[in-house]
Amino acid sequence: MRPFVKWAGGKRQILKRINEFIEDSIDNRKNYTYIEPFLGGGAVFFDKCPSQAIINDLNEDLINAYRVIKSNQYLELIQQLEMHAQAYKEDPDGYFYDVRAWDRDPLWPRNHTNVERAARMIFLNKTCYNGLYRVNSKGQFNTPIGRYRNPTICDKANLEELHKYFSDPNNKIMIMNGSYEYAIEKAEDGDVIYIDPPYDYEDDDGFTKYQMAGFTFEDFKKLKEICDKAINRGAIVIISNNATKKIIDLFEQDPQYKIFYDMSSFNTLRSINCNGAERKSGKEVIFWGLPNSIPFPQANDMNKIIKLVMADESILMDKEKASEILGVTTPRQVAYYLSALMFFKYLTHNKKFSERALKIKDDESKIKADIFEQLFKNKIFYVPYRKFLSTRKVIVEDIKLQIRNSNKKLSESTIDRRASTIRSWVEWMYEFERYN
Ligand SMILES: C[S@@+](CC[C@H](N)C(=O)[O-])C[C@H]1O[C@@H](n2cnc3c(N)ncnc32)[C@H](O)[C@@H]1O
């Protein structure tokens, strides 16, 4: 399925990369809710078509159109779009500006039905300059007409397909219209949130425009706090934006190392805010926040952790080299091992070796002794370790109970994964003590 509108900041170009992160986050699970709080045209959402989702955007006109498509009024919407298409053909300029002027009427929007508003929104989107949704200070749509020869105003087949998807009783799609925080607050353990906020611009023209749209650097800070909380509840967060220094510093420099955001950046061509025709090369960044990085990195193989501590510092920044050294294949696995390094306080927030690591990194036996000491002081490892010494068995059920008691909200699959790490590390403790 395709988006029914063209949207500034649409994610077509980097769809493949974002999808990789989403697939890694889902990790073959069936039972999760996909949440997209800055939906826009929904390029990523429609590519995925999840069966359980919460979608949201602040734009009332846009969300009204999603709701009409979901409802039984979609047939009326198609009829009205066909009517707009016909009238536009006869007099493109005159008709465009007539429809655009509807919101200048003091009775707007009460004097039009939701279907009429949705049809107007889609019609203007297909015929205005670059599909840009822009309103003046009074909230009146003010993008001029675009130059199209034969725009597809009514894509009947796609609208029918979208309606089928939204209204399928097997699918649970909640459509929200508000600020992003309300949608993110709904995230629970195991849910996957894809976040595509308005771009952060450093100093080009777009900066002031997005400030006007109401998304400032202060908003990015608040967004991060809300993401941190969702991650602490067990959700997985994927955030894309342009790679400005401010944004990178914000996500990478968590002074208390509370949440580890894995970062990937890459070059892309993107359309600039108010002028979609103009393309500029830029750098995009994806942050990936995983819940069980800390305090439970899912990095079972202690030998791999030790190898990484002994590696050259440049490896930490280079995902490909890191996965070669670790013998793992996915970026998710590399992220887990890096977060294990943070867990043992060997890695700082900006992926540099800490003082602690630098003191011991050339001596494998010192690293092992330090890891053992840290685990021994931690109740979650110490308790099963003591039991192991007397019974020679790691009782996974006991470990699971311990995890369940420490956090009542965790899903069984998260508990399983955490228990598996604890078990491996406890076995490693035993081997270590036995041979030292
Ligand atoms: C970069 S666009 C998303 C584009 C989308 N990924 C796509 O494929 O079309 C950002 C969206 O965030 C919405 N937005 C801006 N501020 C918001 C807020 N505080 N809460 C929710 N949505 C907001 C805008 O209306 C816009 O649709």
The ligand as an SDF file (V2000), in Angstrom:
LIG
                    3D

 27 29  0  0  0  0  0  0  0  0999 V2000
    8.8460   14.7180    9.1500 C   0  0  0  0  0  0  0  0  0  0  0  0
    7.0930   14.6590    9.1500 S   0  0  0  0  0  0  0  0  0  0  0  0
    6.7460   12.9380    9.1620 C   0  0  0  0  0  0  0  0  0  0  0  0
    6.8300   12.3850    7.7780 C   0  0  0  0  0  0  0  0  0  0  0  0
    6.4550   10.9290    7.6810 C   0  0  0  0  0  0  0  0  0  0  0  0
    7.4820   10.0630    8.2230 N   0  0  0  0  0  0  0  0  0  0  0  0
    6.1290   10.5230    6.2420 C   0  0  0  0  0  0  0  0  0  0  0  0
    6.5870    9.4530    5.7920 O   0  0  0  0  0  0  0  0  0  0  0  0
    5.4070   11.2360    5.5810 O   0  0  0  0  0  0  0  0  0  0  0  0
    6.6960   15.2000   10.7660 C   0  0  0  0  0  0  0  0  0  0  0  0
    5.2150   15.1680   11.1310 C   0  0  0  0  0  0  0  0  0  0  0  0
    5.1000   15.5230   12.4970 O   0  0  0  0  0  0  0  0  0  0  0  0
    3.9030   16.2550   12.7010 C   0  0  0  0  0  0  0  0  0  0  0  0
    4.0770   16.9840   13.9650 N   0  0  0  0  0  0  0  0  0  0  0  0
    4.7230   18.1490   14.2180 C   0  0  0  0  0  0  0  0  0  0  0  0
    4.7080   18.4330   15.5310 N   0  0  0  0  0  0  0  0  0  0  0  0
    4.0640   17.4040   16.1400 C   0  0  0  0  0  0  0  0  0  0  0  0
    3.7360   17.0990   17.4980 C   0  0  0  0  0  0  0  0  0  0  0  0
    4.0640   17.9080   18.4820 N   0  0  0  0  0  0  0  0  0  0  0  0
    3.0740   15.9500   17.7490 N   0  0  0  0  0  0  0  0  0  0  0  0
    2.7150   15.1010   16.7480 C   0  0  0  0  0  0  0  0  0  0  0  0
    2.9890   15.3380   15.4450 N   0  0  0  0  0  0  0  0  0  0  0  0
    3.6510   16.4780   15.1430 C   0  0  0  0  0  0  0  0  0  0  0  0
    3.7530   17.0800   11.4700 C   0  0  0  0  0  0  0  0  0  0  0  0
    2.3840   17.3990   11.2480 O   0  0  0  0  0  0  0  0  0  0  0  0
    4.3260   16.1490   10.3750 C   0  0  0  0  0  0  0  0  0  0  0  0
    3.2980   15.4350    9.7430 O   0  0  0  0  0  0  0  0  0  0  0  0
  1  2  1  0
  2  3  1  0
  2 10  1  0
  3  4  1  0
  4  5  1  0
  5  6  1  0
  5  7  1  0
  7  8  2  0
  7  9  1  0
 10 11  1  0
 11 12  1  0
 11 26  1  0
 12 13  1  0
 13 14  1  0
 13 24  1  0
 14 15  1  0
 14 23  1  0
 15 16  2  0
 16 17  1  0
 17 18  1  0
 17 23  2  0
 18 19  1  0
 18 20  2  0
 20 21  1  0
 21 22  2  0
 22 23  1  0
 24 25  1  0
 24 26  1  0
 26 27  1  0
M  CHG  2   2   1   9  -1
M  END
$$$$
